[in-house]
Amino acid sequence: PYSVASSSLERGQEADLCLALMTYETADQIQRMGVASAWLERITGGLERADGPVGYRQERLLVYPRPSNGFRLPSDLRRPLIMVGSGTGVAPFLGMLKHRRAMKALGPCWLFYGFRSREQDFLFEEDLLELQQEGILTELVVAVSRDPIKPAYVQDCLAERRDWLYR
């Protein structure tokens, strides 16, 4: 399953998905691609990359969504929310933030987001900065593990803010 990066309150029956094109090498050194991610890449004409769309076009797909029983927003949208994700794992948090925006919920929200390279892997950067400017996202903490000057991981950022998190 792929993570939805949008809110039905904003997009209705449409959904933004976040996925990585899976590539790997077999034990006998044959290059392979993930079946589903390669298929989606092929039918859409290219996946959107961190540096912009690459031959992107909209496509209709028949999907069978499954509800998430435990991974969702709290019913009281004023409750503080601390989100931790890395790579494409940021997608459901983006969807949750957009949902909160549609509901005009302004409870405090922090996102700790880790990725390898700011230039290549900062997915949804514009969306996240916009949500922060709007006050939907209170704090965006990024951890760039391949930063040439100060590499950091999400757990480092959490440890630096442990007193705040405890409170």
C-alpha positions in Angstrom: 0.0 0.0 0.0 1.1 3.6 -0.7 0.6 6.5 1.6 -1.9 9.2 0.8 -0.4 12.6 1.0 -3.7 14.6 0.8 -7.0 15.1 2.5 -10.3 14.1 1.2 -11.7 17.4 2.7 -9.5 19.3 0.2 -9.3 16.9 -2.8 -12.6 15.0 -2.6 -12.3 11.7 -4.6 -8.8 12.5 -5.7 -5.7 11.5 -3.8 -2.0 12.4 -3.9 0.2 9.4 -3.4 3.8 9.4 -2.3 6.0 6.5 -3.4 9.6 5.8 -4.3 10.5 4.0 -7.5 11.9 0.8 -6.1 15.1 -0.4 -7.7 17.4 -3.2 -6.5 19.9 -5.7 -7.6 19.4 -9.5 -7.3 21.9 -11.9 -5.8 23.0 -12.7 -9.3 23.6 -9.0 -10.0 20.6 -8.4 -12.2 19.0 -4.9 -12.0 15.3 -5.0 -11.1 12.5 -2.5 -10.4 9.6 -2.8 -8.0 6.5 -4.2 -9.8 4.0 -1.7 -8.5 6.2 1.4 -8.3 7.6 0.8 -11.9 4.0 0.2 -13.2 2.8 3.5 -11.6 5.8 5.3 -13.0 5.2 3.8 -16.5 1.4 4.7 -16.7 1.9 8.2 -15.4 4.8 9.0 -17.6 7.2 9.7 -14.8 7.1 10.2 -11.0 7.3 13.7 -9.5 10.8 14.2 -8.1 12.0 16.5 -5.4 13.3 18.8 -8.1 10.0 18.9 -9.9 7.7 16.9 -12.2 9.3 14.6 -14.8 6.8 14.0 -17.6 4.0 13.9 -15.1 0.4 13.5 -16.2 -2.8 12.6 -14.3 -4.1 9.1 -14.6 -7.3 7.4 -13.3 -6.7 4.3 -11.3 -9.1 1.9 -9.6 -8.0 1.7 -5.9 -9.3 -0.1 -2.9 -8.6 2.0 0.1 -8.3 0.4 3.5 -9.0 2.3 6.7 -6.3 2.8 9.2 -7.6 1.7 12.6 -4.9 3.2 14.8 -2.9 5.7 12.7 -5.1 8.8 12.5 -5.6 12.3 13.9 -6.9 12.6 17.5 -10.6 13.5 17.6 -9.8 16.7 19.5 -7.9 18.7 16.8 -6.6 21.1 19.4 -4.5 18.4 21.1 -0.7 18.8 20.4 0.6 16.5 17.7 4.2 15.3 17.3 4.9 13.5 14.0 8.1 11.7 13.1 8.8 10.4 9.6 11.5 9.9 7.1 11.6 9.7 3.3 8.2 8.9 1.8 7.0 8.2 5.3 6.2 11.9 5.5 3.2 11.4 3.2 0.5 10.5 5.8 1.6 13.4 8.0 1.2 15.8 5.0 -2.3 14.4 4.5 -3.0 14.9 8.2 -1.8 18.5 8.2 -3.9 19.3 5.1 -6.9 17.7 6.9 -6.3 19.9 9.9 -6.1 22.9 7.6 -9.4 22.1 6.0 -11.0 21.7 9.5 -9.4 25.0 10.5 -7.7 23.2 13.4 -4.8 25.2 15.0 -3.5 22.9 17.7 0.3 22.8 18.0 1.9 20.4 15.5 5.6 19.5 15.2 7.0 17.4 12.4 10.4 15.8 12.7 11.4 14.8 9.1 14.5 13.0 8.1 16.0 12.4 4.7 19.4 12.0 3.0 19.8 15.0 0.8 18.1 18.4 0.9 18.5 18.9 -2.9 17.1 15.5 -3.8 15.0 14.1 -1.0 13.1 17.0 0.7 9.7 15.8 -0.5 6.8 18.2 -0.2 9.1 21.1 0.8 6.9 23.8 -0.6 3.8 22.3 0.9 5.4 21.9 4.4 6.8 25.4 4.4 3.4 26.8 3.3 1.6 24.9 6.1 4.2 26.3 8.5 3.5 29.8 7.3 -0.2 29.3 7.7 0.3 28.2 11.3 -1.0 24.7 10.7 2.5 23.3 11.2 4.0 24.9 14.3 7.5 23.6 13.9 9.3 21.8 11.1 12.5 20.1 12.2 14.5 18.5 9.4 17.4 16.1 9.8 19.6 15.7 6.7 21.8 12.6 7.1 24.1 13.3 4.2 24.6 17.0 4.9 28.3 17.7 4.3 28.5 20.2 7.1 26.3 18.9 9.9 24.8 15.5 9.2 21.8 14.7 11.5 19.2 12.0 12.1 15.7 12.3 13.4 16.7 10.7 16.7 19.4 13.4 17.1 16.8 16.1 16.7 14.4 14.3 19.2 17.2 14.0 21.7 18.1 17.7 21.4 14.5 18.6 22.2 13.9 15.9 24.8 13.0 18.4 27.6 10.4 20.0 25.4 9.0 16.6 24.4 8.8 15.5 27.9 6.8 18.6 28.9 
